[in-house]
Amino acid sequence: MKIGVLGLQGDFIEHIAVLKGLGVETVDVRLPGELDDLGGLIIPGGESTTISKLMRDFKFTQKVRRMGENGFPIFGTCAGMIMLAKRITDNTIEPLGLMNMTVNRNAFGRQVDSFEADIPVSVLGEKPFHCVFIRAPIVEAVGDGVEVLARLPNGTIVAAKQGKCLALAFHPELTPDPRFHQYFLDIATGKVK
């Protein structure tokens, strides 16, 4: 299977490195035509306003939305989570609307308010996942069809899945732990429903 990482902006290189470490063929996706023979797509963290604008300018938005609506696996981290949401609290970007959730951009504040935390994620096993939050969004509400995968100790939702879409508020690619990438591969190959 070949997995694409949207290479328009953000930390796509780090995602590619994790996938290569798992032995997965990867594509740094820069043009919509490069989506055609993929088994899944990662939308990386970065600046959501910029990613949204570039996706629109380079004619990705409608194609990725249509693919996601047809069951194409998509993994969004941080800004990618924002792009996957149906609703954004400040309406500053055009999300893909693929996950029935409301997301609040930059919910934790500015860059200096970034933090790390070990969070239990049952779908990954007993060992907590070390999460890196950088100007992170949060999921304020979920609707029908969305499975919450992880919460902060205060109950804030930071990881969710709907169908073949996976969204994280944090950056798994900035840790040495590949379990979330492997989980996405399992979703893409049908091992996880």
N, C-alpha and C positions, 0 to 999 in steps of 0.2 A: 504494500500500500504506500501511496505517496501523499504526504501531508503538506499543505501550503501554509506559509506564514505571511500575512499581509505586510509587505515591506515598504509601505508609504511613509511611515513615521513611527517613532517609538522604539521599544526594545525588542525588535524582531530578531536580531542576531542572537540574543540570549536564548530565545525559544528554539531557534534552529539548532543551536549547540546541544540543548537538552534532547531534542528529537534524534539528532545524529548519535548522541551517546546511547540512545535506546536502539540504535541500528535501523532507524527509519529514514527512508528517502524523503528529502524535503525540497521544497521549491520556495524561493524568495519571490512572492507574488507581487509584481509591479503593474501588470496589465490584466484586464478582465478575461482575456482569452486564456490566460494561464490557469484559470480556475477549472477548465473543462475536464481534465483527466485526473482530478484530485479525489482522494478519499475523505478529506476533511480540511478545515481551514482554521487557523488560529488568528484572532484579531488581538494584537498585543496591547500592553499598556503604553501610554504616551499621553498626548494632549488630545482629549476627546473632540474639542472644537476643530482642531486641525485635521484629525483623522476623518471626521465627518465631512469636512469641506473637501479634502482630497478624494475621498470615496465618491463624492458627488461629481467633482471635476473630472475624475478619471473614469467615470461611468461604471463604478462598482456597485453603488447603492441598490439599484433595482435588481441587478443580477444576483447579488448575494442574498437579498431579501427573498427573491423567488426561489433560489436554491434552498434556503433555510426552510421556507414554507413547504417545500417538497421533501423534507427529511434529510437534507445534507447536514453532516455533523459540523458544528461550529463551536469553538472554544474561545471565549472572550475573557481577558484578564484586565482588571482595572478599567482603563478607557474602553477596552473591548466589552466589559460588562455593561457599560453605559450604552454602547452601540447596540447590544442585543436586546435591551429593555423595550417594552411597549411604551412606557411613559417616563419622562425625565422631569424632575420637579421644577427646573428653571426654564424649560423649553428653549434652550439656547442652541440645541443641535437637532438634527433629524435622525432619530434612532431607527434601527432596522425593524423594531417591533416584533421580534421573534419569540420573546419570552414575556409571559403575562406578569410583569412586575413593574413597580415604580422604583426608580433609582434616583438618589440624591448625589449629584456630582460634588467632589471635594468636600465630603461630609465631615471629614476630620480636620479640615482647616488647611493651612498653608504647608509648604515643604518642611518647615521646621517642626511641624506637628506630626511628622511621619513616625511610625513605631513598628516594633516587631512583637509577635506573640505566638506562643505555642497553643494550638487549638485542636481539640479532638474532632476528627472527621471519620465517622463510622464506616463509610464506604471505602476508606483507605486502610482500615485495620485499627489495631489498638494504639499504636504509637501516634501521638499528636503530630500535627503538621506545623512546621515553623513558618509562619506567615509574615511577609514583609509588606507593610502598608505604606504607600507613598502618595500623598494627596488623594487618598482613596475614596471611592464612592461607597455607599451602603445601599442595601435594598430596604426601602421603607415599607413596602407592602408587596405581597404576592397574591396572585389570583389562581383560579382553577388551572390544574395541570403542572404547577411548579412545585418541585420537591426541594425543600431546604436541606442543604448538606452540611452547613456549618454556621455557627453563631459565636459571637464574642460572649464572654461571661455575662454581660449586661443584656443579652438576648438579641443584639443587633445581628441581622442576617448578613453574612459575608460570602456565602457560596450557595449556588442554586443550580438546579438542572431542570430542563423541560424538554422532553423528547430527546433529540440528539444535540441539543444546545446545552453547553456548560458555561457558567459564568462565575468568576471569582473577583472579589474586590481587591485582592492582593496579588503579589507577583511570585508565583511558584518558580519561575525561571531564574530568579535571583538567589535560589537556594540549591544545595547539592542533592536535594530530594526529588526524584523524578516521578513520584507516585501520582500526582495529578495529571501529568502528561500521559502516563501509562493508562490511567483511568479514562482519559479522553480517547486514547487509541482503542480501548476496550469498548467504548461507546460506538466509535466509528466502525469497528469490525462486527458489532452486534453481540459481543460477549456480555455487555451490560445493556439492559433494556431501559 
